[in-house]
């Protein structure tokens, strides 16, 4: 029997619907003048599907199977044009007394099975890749995710189709003998061969079993280019059950459309047989454009050295060894010594030498029914390899405690926390001096302050604009530094996302520092107790000016201050009493006796400064603690504001990166290729 067309669902022709030799589109028996059948069905089989002779409903399997003779002829004779009638005549001549066996009508085996269990490694990898793409859409460019999206779409389309079929494409350069090998495997002259180049203009398919219509539709191979093989031995036919062989145009064809068809089909088939000849096996176009990029698909790749009948002696083995060397340089693993990889062999499609070995290898490959799964797994590996630069970081990026502390130190420096603490300490000591100093010294200090420009309230003035600008620049520098530390080692897109999150959060950070510091200062000054007030230390202006001591409140006084004040009052009274006593003796109101009033007055004069000095010495410790507390509170306020506005958004981006990194690891975890 010769090759016949394997029509898809609704494309089979019934009795009387064939075209005669040389007929074009004229009317034929059983059809109307417009070429449609008597039941209204057209040439493309789009009309209603009629039930079988047993009264069963329409065939919904979508497999194109027909009950009838074993050679494919429907009951009552089979006439599908010139080729079909010649095939029927040849069959009658060779076996006139042998009646063809009919296919049992109750043979309703399912044609489309579950492609792969939902708990298989491939399903887990595809789910992880789908989640990875979803989490990355807002961070990566569309071009970076295009290949991963294509793999997901093609995997979903392939898994909806038959798992009992394996689609194998035969590809090669012009003159390599692709079509000859295709015909040799099919056992019939299906694909045109000859010296004209290019010979094959469109993909041609040959299916060993029914039910492959959906797969061929996916490859966009029309029904007129679908064939069936020549029946051979029962063992050979049984081994190749489920094989769908596709003959492709030349990958180096002068016609651009032919090359585009090759690229399109190669992306969809389950496996590829690359046919090379002794002249072009080292062609750079083949290795650089196809074999090297597809090195990860070695398990679903056959590389066949054809035309060995043209090589004398041991030349065929030498060329085959050199071909293996080139494939190894391309990074393609070779399936030798039981290791997974590409199958490399030599043959002659013209003489048939080695074709039987290839047929046997194809039979085992097809019956294994894992080619589609391995092809999709290799596609996932290739997509993951392309995504590796945008997901795999160098080192362990993130925000450590050291980076956080340095950021807090920079913010504290920007808002002048240390200067605010020193100012608070000086203010505490100044208030102590006012309370415990001698009246004469306090009066002198007041007089000196009134003579200086700005008067007594000069300290309440804000920092000059130059200092404000410098402080704002310090805040911006702190943000840039912590963003660079967090993005160090991250892939480009994620590093950019971290920096953008930091810069966006830093907008208004100086003003927010001002508001929070001022709020904290007001709260502390109203509820201050022995721990002190932060008003004098936290009088910051938005992190944009250095802190200035406040004038609206005074630090709390320790318990010993009333005693010191009382002692200073006593010393002052002694000075006044001694002075009046001496004055009364001088003017004669009192009896003379200078020693006693002089000693009293001297005790007051010496005791006043001594009390003031003692109070100043005693106030150093509390003043220092008060300044440190004010500095700590301002530092914590600035750090909390920076954490909420900068560190938290940066940490969120880092968490998002870790999530997609985990998904990427899940995609590559069950890799079946040699990468």
C-alpha positions in Angstrom: 0.0 0.0 0.0 1.3 3.5 -0.8 1.1 6.6 1.2 -2.3 8.0 2.0 -3.6 11.2 3.5 -4.3 11.2 7.3 -7.2 13.6 7.5 -8.2 15.3 10.7 -11.7 15.3 12.3 -14.3 15.8 9.6 -11.8 15.6 6.8 -12.3 12.0 5.8 -14.0 11.4 2.4 -16.8 8.8 2.1 -17.6 6.6 -0.9 -18.0 8.5 -4.1 -16.2 11.6 -2.8 -12.8 11.1 -4.4 -11.5 13.0 -7.3 -10.5 11.2 -10.5 -7.1 11.5 -12.2 -6.5 15.0 -13.3 -9.9 16.2 -12.1 -10.0 19.7 -10.6 -13.0 20.9 -8.8 -15.8 19.6 -11.1 -18.9 17.8 -9.8 -18.5 14.1 -8.7 -21.1 11.5 -7.9 -22.7 12.1 -4.6 -22.1 15.9 -4.6 -24.0 18.9 -5.7 -22.9 21.2 -8.4 -21.0 23.3 -6.0 -19.0 20.3 -4.8 -20.9 19.8 -1.5 -22.2 16.5 -0.5 -25.8 15.5 -0.6 -26.1 16.1 3.1 -24.7 19.6 2.8 -21.1 18.8 3.9 -18.4 20.5 2.0 -15.0 19.4 0.8 -13.4 20.4 4.0 -15.6 18.2 6.0 -17.3 21.1 7.8 -20.8 19.7 7.3 -22.7 17.6 9.9 -21.0 14.5 11.2 -23.2 11.4 10.4 -23.5 8.5 12.7 -22.2 5.1 11.8 -24.2 2.2 10.5 -24.9 0.8 13.9 -26.9 3.9 14.8 -24.4 5.2 17.3 -24.1 9.0 17.7 -21.5 11.2 15.9 -17.9 10.4 16.4 -16.6 13.0 18.9 -13.2 11.6 19.5 -11.6 14.0 17.0 -9.3 11.3 15.8 -10.2 10.8 12.2 -10.5 7.0 12.7 -13.0 5.1 10.4 -14.2 1.6 10.7 -13.5 -0.5 7.6 -10.7 -2.6 6.2 -7.3 -2.8 7.7 -5.8 -0.9 4.8 -7.9 2.1 5.6 -10.7 1.6 3.0 -14.2 2.3 4.3 -16.9 -0.4 3.7 -18.2 -0.5 0.1 -14.9 0.5 -1.5 -12.4 3.2 -1.0 -11.8 5.8 -3.7 -9.8 8.9 -2.8 -8.4 9.9 -6.1 -5.7 8.5 -8.4 -3.2 7.5 -5.7 -5.9 5.7 -3.7 -7.2 3.7 -6.7 -3.7 2.7 -7.7 -3.1 1.5 -4.1 -6.4 -0.5 -4.2 -5.4 -2.1 -7.5 -2.0 -3.0 -6.2 -3.5 -4.6 -3.1 -5.9 -6.7 -5.2 -3.1 -7.8 -7.5 -0.8 -8.9 -4.7 -3.5 -10.6 -2.5 -6.6 -11.4 -4.5 -7.9 -14.1 -2.2 -7.0 -12.5 1.1 -9.9 -10.5 2.6 -8.8 -7.4 4.6 -9.4 -7.6 8.3 -11.9 -5.2 9.7 -11.3 -3.0 12.7 -13.7 -4.0 15.5 -16.4 -1.4 15.9 -16.2 -1.7 19.7 -12.6 -0.6 19.7 -13.1 2.7 21.4 -9.7 3.3 23.0 -9.2 6.8 24.1 -7.0 8.8 21.8 -6.0 11.6 24.2 -4.7 10.7 27.6 -3.7 12.8 30.5 -0.4 14.3 29.4 1.4 14.3 32.7 0.4 13.7 36.3 -0.3 16.9 38.2 2.2 15.9 40.9 5.1 15.2 38.4 8.3 17.3 38.6 7.4 19.0 35.3 4.1 20.1 36.6 5.8 21.5 39.7 8.3 23.3 37.6 5.7 24.8 35.3 3.7 26.0 38.3 6.8 27.6 39.8 7.7 29.2 36.5 4.1 30.6 36.2 4.3 32.1 39.7 7.8 33.4 38.9 6.5 35.3 35.9 3.5 36.6 37.8 5.7 38.0 40.7 8.2 39.5 38.3 5.9 41.4 35.9 6.2 44.7 37.8 9.9 44.5 38.1 11.3 43.0 34.9 10.9 44.2 31.3 8.5 42.4 29.0 11.3 41.2 26.8 13.0 39.4 29.8 9.8 37.4 30.4 8.8 36.8 26.8 10.6 33.4 26.4 9.2 32.1 29.8 5.7 33.1 28.7 6.1 31.4 25.4 7.3 28.2 27.1 4.3 28.3 29.4 1.9 28.8 26.5 3.4 26.0 24.4 3.5 23.6 27.4 -0.2 24.2 28.1 -1.0 23.7 24.4 1.0 20.4 24.2 -0.4 19.0 27.5 -3.9 19.4 26.1 -3.1 17.1 23.2 -2.4 13.4 22.8 0.3 11.9 25.0 0.3 8.7 22.9 2.0 10.4 20.0 5.6 11.6 19.6 6.2 14.3 17.0 9.7 14.0 15.5 11.0 16.5 12.9 13.6 15.7 10.3 15.8 18.8 9.7 18.9 19.5 7.8 20.6 21.5 5.1 19.9 21.4 1.4 21.1 18.2 -0.3 21.7 16.4 3.0 19.1 13.7 2.2 16.3 14.6 4.6 13.5 13.7 2.3 15.2 10.5 1.2 15.5 9.4 4.9 11.9 10.5 5.5 10.8 8.2 2.6 13.0 5.4 3.8 11.5 5.5 7.3 8.0 5.7 5.9 8.5 2.9 3.4 7.0 4.9 0.6 7.8 7.8 -1.8 6.0 10.4 0.2 8.3 13.4 0.1 9.6 14.7 -3.2 13.3 14.2 -3.8 15.5 15.4 -6.6 18.3 17.7 -7.7 16.2 20.8 -7.7 16.9 23.1 -4.7 15.0 23.7 -2.6 13.0 20.5 -3.0 10.8 20.6 0.2 8.8 23.8 0.3 6.5 23.1 3.2 6.5 20.7 6.2 5.1 17.2 5.3 3.8 14.9 8.0 3.5 11.1 8.2 1.6 9.6 11.1 1.8 5.9 12.0 -1.5 6.0 14.0 -4.7 8.0 14.0 -5.4 10.6 16.6 -2.6 13.1 15.7 -4.8 15.6 14.0 -4.6 18.0 16.9 -0.8 17.9 17.0 -0.6 18.5 13.3 -3.1 21.4 13.6 -0.7 22.9 16.2 2.1 22.6 13.6 -0.1 24.3 11.0 0.3 21.4 8.6 -2.8 21.2 6.3 -4.6 18.0 5.6 -3.3 17.8 2.1 0.3 17.4 3.5 -0.6 14.6 6.0 0.3 11.1 5.0 0.4 7.5 6.3 3.4 5.2 5.9 3.7 2.1 3.8 2.8 -1.0 6.0 5.8 -3.0 6.7 6.6 -5.9 9.1 4.3 -6.3 12.1 7.2 -5.8 14.5 8.4 -2.6 12.8 4.9 -1.1 12.6 4.2 -2.0 16.2 7.4 -0.3 17.4 6.6 2.9 15.6 3.0 3.2 16.8 2.5 6.8 17.9 5.2 8.3 15.7 4.4 11.4 13.8 7.3 12.2 11.4 7.6 15.7 9.9 9.9 16.5 6.9 11.0 20.1 7.1 12.3 22.5 4.4 16.0 23.2 4.3 17.2 25.3 7.3 19.7 27.0 4.9 17.2 27.5 2.1 17.6 30.6 -0.1 13.8 31.3 0.5 13.3 33.2 3.8 9.9 31.6 4.3 11.4 28.1 4.3 13.8 29.1 7.2 10.9 30.7 9.1 8.9 27.5 8.8 11.8 25.5 10.1 12.3 27.7 13.1 8.5 27.7 13.9 8.2 23.9 13.7 11.4 23.2 15.6 10.0 25.1 18.6 6.9 22.9 18.7 8.0 19.3 18.0 8.9 16.8 20.6 12.2 15.7 19.1 14.5 16.4 16.1 16.5 14.3 13.8 19.3 16.4 12.3 20.5 15.0 9.0 24.0 16.1 8.0 26.2 15.0 5.1 30.0 14.6 4.8 30.2 18.0 3.1 28.2 20.2 5.5 28.4 18.5 8.8 30.7 21.2 10.1 28.6 24.1 8.7 28.8 27.1 11.0 25.2 28.0 10.3 24.0 24.6 11.6 26.1 24.7 14.8 25.8 28.3 15.7 22.2 28.8 14.9 20.7 25.5 16.0 22.9 22.9 17.6 24.6 25.2 20.1 21.5 27.0 21.3 19.7 23.7 21.5 22.5 21.9 23.4 20.2 21.6 26.4 17.8 19.5 24.3 20.3 16.7 23.8 18.0 14.0 25.1 15.5 14.7 22.3 18.0 15.1 19.6 19.3 12.7 16.9 22.2 13.6 14.8 22.5 11.4 11.7 25.5 11.4 9.3 23.9 10.5 6.0 25.4 9.5 2.6 28.2 7.4 4.1 28.0 5.3 0.9 30.0 8.2 -0.7 32.9 7.8 1.8 35.6 5.2 1.1 37.0 2.8 3.7 37.2 4.2 7.2 36.4 7.7 6.2 32.9 7.4 7.6 34.2 6.6 11.1 36.6 9.5 10.9 33.9 11.9 9.9 31.6 10.6 12.6 34.3 11.0 15.2 34.8 14.6 14.0 31.1 15.2 14.2 31.0 14.0 17.8 33.9 16.4 18.5 32.0 19.3 17.1 28.9 18.4 19.1 30.9 18.2 22.3 32.3 21.7 21.5 28.8 22.9 21.1 28.0 21.8 24.6 25.7 19.0 23.6 25.9 15.9 25.7 26.3 12.6 23.8 24.2 9.6 24.7 27.1 7.1 25.0 27.7 4.3 27.5 24.2 4.5 28.9 24.4 8.3 29.7 21.5 10.5 28.6 22.3 12.7 25.6 22.0 13.1 21.9 22.0 10.0 19.7 24.7 10.1 17.0 24.9 7.5 14.2 25.8 7.1 10.5 23.7 5.7 7.7 22.9 5.8 4.1 19.2 6.6 3.3 19.8 5.8 -0.3 21.2 2.3 0.2 19.4 1.6 3.4 22.6 1.0 5.4 22.0 2.0 9.1 18.3 2.9 8.5 17.2 -0.2 10.4 19.2 0.8 13.4 17.7 4.3 13.3 14.2 2.7 13.0 14.9 0.6 16.0 16.2 3.5 18.1 13.1 5.6 17.0 10.8 2.7 18.0 12.3 2.5 21.6 12.2 6.3 21.8 8.6 6.5 20.7 7.4 3.7 22.9 9.0 5.3 26.0 6.4 8.1 25.6 8.5 10.6 27.5 9.8 12.7 24.6 7.3 15.5 25.0 7.9 15.7 28.7 11.7 15.8 28.2 11.3 18.4 25.5 9.2 20.7 27.7 11.6 20.2 30.6 14.5 21.2 28.3 12.4 24.3 27.3 11.9 25.2 30.9 15.7 24.8 31.5 16.4 27.0 28.5 14.0 29.7 29.8 15.5 29.5 33.3 19.0 29.8 31.9 17.9 33.0 30.1 16.4 34.3 33.3 19.4 33.4 35.4 21.1 36.8 35.1 18.0 38.7 36.4 17.4 36.3 39.3 20.7 35.0 40.6 22.6 37.4 42.8 26.3 37.5 43.7 26.9 36.8 47.3 24.1 37.3 49.9 22.5 40.7 49.4 20.4 42.3 52.1 20.4 44.7 54.9 22.5 43.6 57.8 22.6 45.1 61.3 25.7 47.0 60.5 24.1 48.7 57.5 21.1 49.6 59.6 23.3 51.1 62.4 25.3 53.1 60.0 22.2 54.5 58.4 20.9 55.5 61.9 24.3 57.1 62.6 24.2 59.1 59.4 20.6 60.3 60.1 21.7 61.2 63.7 24.6 63.2 62.3 22.3 64.9 59.8 19.9 66.1 62.4 22.7 67.0 64.8 21.9 64.6 67.6 25.3 64.9 69.2 25.2 68.7 69.0 21.7 68.7 70.5 22.9 66.5 73.4 25.8 68.9 74.1 23.5 71.9 73.9 21.1 70.2 76.4 24.0 69.5 78.7 25.1 73.2 78.6 21.6 74.3 79.1 21.3 72.1 82.2 24.5 73.5 83.6 23.5 77.0 82.8 20.2 76.7 84.6 22.1 75.2 87.6 24.4 78.2 87.5 21.4 80.6 87.4 19.8 78.9 90.4 22.9 78.5 92.5 25.1 81.4 91.5 25.6 84.6 93.5 23.3 87.5 92.8 26.1 89.8 91.8 27.5 87.3 89.3 24.1 86.6 87.8 23.5 90.4 87.5 26.8 90.8 85.7 26.0 88.0 83.3 22.7 89.5 82.5 24.3 92.8 81.8 26.9 91.2 79.5 24.1 89.3 77.6 22.2 92.5 76.9 25.3 94.1 75.4 25.8 91.3 72.9 24.0 91.4 69.5 20.8 89.5 69.5 20.0 90.0 73.1 19.2 87.3 75.6 17.3 85.2 73.0 20.0 84.9 70.4 20.3 81.2 71.0 16.8 80.6 69.8 17.6 81.6 66.3 17.6 78.8 63.7 20.7 77.6 61.9 21.8 79.5 58.8 20.7 78.4 55.4 24.2 77.0 54.7 23.9 74.6 57.6 20.3 73.6 56.6 21.5 72.7 53.0 24.4 70.7 54.4 22.1 68.7 56.7 19.7 67.9 53.8 22.6 66.7 51.7 23.6 64.5 54.6 20.1 62.9 54.7 20.3 62.3 50.9 23.8 60.8 51.2 22.6 58.5 54.0 19.7 57.2 51.8 22.0 56.6 48.8 24.5 54.8 50.9 22.0 52.4 52.5 20.3 51.8 49.1 23.7 50.9 47.6 24.5 48.6 50.5 21.1 46.8 50.1 21.4 46.5 46.3 25.0 45.3 46.4 25.1 41.9 44.6 21.5 42.0 43.4 20.7 41.5 39.7 20.2 44.7 37.7 16.4 45.0 37.8 16.1 44.2 41.5 18.9 46.5 42.4 17.1 49.3 40.5 13.9 48.5 42.3 15.6 48.7 45.7 17.2 52.0 44.9 13.9 53.4 43.6 12.1 52.3 46.8 14.7 54.0 48.9 14.6 57.3 46.9 10.8 57.3 46.9 10.7 56.8 50.6 13.3 59.5 51.2 11.0 62.2 49.7 9.9 64.4 52.5 12.2 62.6 55.0 13.8 65.9 56.3 10.4 67.4 56.9 9.2 64.2 58.6 12.3 64.2 60.9 11.4 67.8 61.8 7.8 67.0 62.7 8.6 63.9 64.7 11.5 65.4 66.5 9.5 68.5 67.4 6.5 66.4 68.5 8.8 64.3 70.7 10.4 67.4 72.1 7.1 68.9 73.0 5.8 65.8 74.7 9.0 65.4 76.7 9.1 69.0 77.8 5.5 68.8 79.1 5.9 65.5 81.0 9.5 65.8 82.0 10.6 64.6 85.4 14.0 63.5 86.8 15.0 62.0 83.5 15.0 65.5 81.9 13.3 67.1 78.9 14.2 66.7 75.3 13.1 70.2 74.3 16.5 71.7 74.5 18.1 68.8 72.7 15.5 68.0 70.1 14.8 71.5 68.8 15.7 70.2 65.3 14.2 71.7 62.2 13.3 68.8 60.0 16.7 67.3 60.0 17.6 70.3 57.9 19.2 72.4 60.6 21.4 71.7 63.6 19.6 71.4 67.0 19.4 74.6 69.1 18.7 74.8 72.8 15.2 75.7 73.7 14.2 78.7 75.7 10.6 77.9 76.5 11.4 75.4 79.3 14.0 74.6 81.9 15.5 71.3 82.8 14.2 69.7 86.0 16.1 70.6 89.2 17.6 67.8 91.4 16.6 67.4 95.0 19.6 69.3 96.4 18.9 72.5 94.5 16.7 74.1 97.2 19.4 73.5 99.8 22.0 75.1 97.5 19.7 78.0 96.8 19.1 78.4 100.6 22.8 78.4 101.2 23.4 81.0 98.6 20.7 83.2 100.1 22.4 82.8 103.5 25.7 83.8 102.0 24.1 86.8 100.4 22.4 87.8 103.7 25.8 87.5 105.5 27.3 89.8 103.0 24.5 92.3 103.4 24.4 92.0 107.2 28.2 92.4 107.4 28.2 95.4 105.1 25.5 97.1 107.0 27.2 96.4 110.3 30.4 98.0 109.0 28.6 100.9 107.6 26.9 101.5 111.0 30.2 101.5 112.8 31.7 103.8 110.2 29.0 106.4 110.6 29.0 106.0 114.4 25.6 104.5 114.8 27.0 101.3 116.3 29.9 100.7 118.6 33.3 100.2 116.9 34.5 96.7 116.4 35.5 96.0 112.8 36.7 92.4 113.2 33.3 90.7 113.7 31.4 92.4 110.9 34.4 92.0 108.6 34.5 88.3 109.3 30.7 88.0 108.7 31.0 89.9 105.5 34.0 87.9 104.4 32.2 84.6 105.1 29.4 85.7 102.8 31.7 86.9 100.1 33.8 83.7 100.1 30.9 81.4 100.8 28.8 82.5 97.8 31.3 81.6 95.1 32.2 78.5 97.1 28.6 77.3 97.0 28.3 78.2 93.3 31.5 76.2 92.5 30.2 73.2 94.6 26.9 73.2 92.8 28.6 73.4 89.4 30.8 70.4 90.3 27.7 68.5 91.5 25.8 69.4 88.4 28.3 67.9 85.9 27.1 64.3 86.2 23.4 65.0 85.9 24.0 67.5 83.1 26.0 64.9 81.2 23.3 62.2 81.7 20.7 64.7 80.6 22.5 65.5 77.4 23.1 61.9 76.6 19.4 61.1 77.2 18.4 64.0 74.9 20.9 62.7 72.2 19.5 59.2 72.5 15.9 60.3 72.1 16.6 62.4 69.1 18.7 59.6 67.6 15.9 57.1 68.1 13.3 59.5 66.7 15.4 60.0 63.5 16.1 56.3 63.2 12.4 55.4 63.6 11.5 57.9 60.9 14.2 56.6 58.5 13.2 53.0 59.2 9.6 53.6 58.4 10.3 55.7 55.2 13.4 54.0 53.8 14.4 50.8 55.4 10.9 49.1 55.5 10.3 49.7 51.7 13.8 48.5 50.9 13.2 45.4 53.1 10.0 44.8 51.3 11.7 44.8 48.0 14.4 42.4 49.3 11.6 40.0 50.6 10.0 40.1 47.2 13.3 39.2 45.6 13.8 36.3 48.0 10.3 35.0 47.0 11.0 35.1 43.3 14.5 33.6 44.0 12.8 30.7 45.7 10.5 30.2 42.8 13.5 30.3 40.4 15.2 27.6 42.5 12.0 25.5 42.2 12.1 25.9 38.5 15.6 24.7 38.2 15.5 22.1 41.0 14.3 19.2 38.9 16.3 19.9 35.8 16.7 16.9 33.6 19.3 18.3 31.2 23.0 18.4 31.7 23.2 22.1 32.5 
